[in-house]
Amino acid sequence: MKRYEDLSPSLRCIMTPGPVEVDPRVLRAMSFPVLGQFDPEFTGIMNETMEMLRELFVTDNQWAFPVDGTSRSGIEAAMVSLIASGDRVLIPIFGRFGHLLHEIAERCGAEVLTLEKEWGCVFDPEEVIAAMKSFKPDIVAIVHGETSTGRVQPLVDIGRACREQDALLIVDAVATIGGVPVETDAWMLDAVIGGTQKCLSIPSGMAPVTYNARAEAKLLKRKRVERGLRTGEVRAEALDFVRSNYFDLGMLQDYWSPQRLNHHTEMTSMLYALREGLRLVLEEGLEARHARHALHEEALVAGLTAMGLKLYGDPQSKLTVVTCVLIPEGVDGEGVRTMLLERFGIEIASSFGLLKGRIWRIGTMGFSCRENNVLRLLGALEGALLRHGHAVPAGLGIQAALDVYDAKVR
């Protein structure tokens, strides 16, 4: 019989755009005893989590709860619940994850119009608004922070236009929530999806979502209670019912409401993790947290620039929590990444599609976003580049980052 070793994963400095290092206090919370999903103590934790999610999303929405699954589960839940067959959906694409929104909308049977922007840039809101006036969409779906290109899309004007034209706005804020301002109500966002494994520093496995009364009104028109739970006649549906059982937000909100209508078995330990991660975010304060992410990005960028490395993309639309670095000509990008991981215990990311082999992506997110990680990465990257035959000025990267930190202290 085969014998297996004790599980002992290596300690890593994770500087990718997700997942990132998990705060030890979150890991501790995951070790707490399991409670039954309808135990009043547990439903109290559910209610507290909803309260904290409202603060995180900066919203007065009634509905703010996690979908059990990775970030993509939250995106899919929002889209399959809000997009009925034949709906007109506008999707502005400026990176890989805009294409994901297109993929899901097509599977919902929507009539999809896409706008595509050269990777490394974002849309002028007027471009999106002009397309809305022409196409007259029922729904606009857009990525806020695109980790494949390290860009962030302004949403304020788009949100206002959607409200004026009576279109629902679905926003993928997986990469930005908890690290970059996301103002759900002020920006007039109808449905917003977050992720746990990025700026919240929680393991992947839950997708916080929030949506307003405008979105709920459509959900209720598409709602269909599961057969084994029905107590009366099935009413005629005004719209096609939601084709997914697991991702039906109408049924999920019944589970998260005082009704507690059974839908699935809640992920107890992951909910503990989410609650603790949210508690830590709110304890730090959203403004302070955003400022912390901006500080470490500034130090990282200063260090990379001092080393003579070039950044990718339009600097005006750079995403604070992801820095994309052009791989120097003649350098084996995967060789450098492998050396960083195997010799220094540091993980950074490559990219996808058009950018595969052209850039490295460095995340400064959540618990990973701290001074010692930035300095460690800069020193290790200098060593790896020199080892791969690319000359960089010795020590200047770390000194430039230290200058940023020292200036902030003063």
Disulfide bonds with the S-S distance in Angstrom:
none
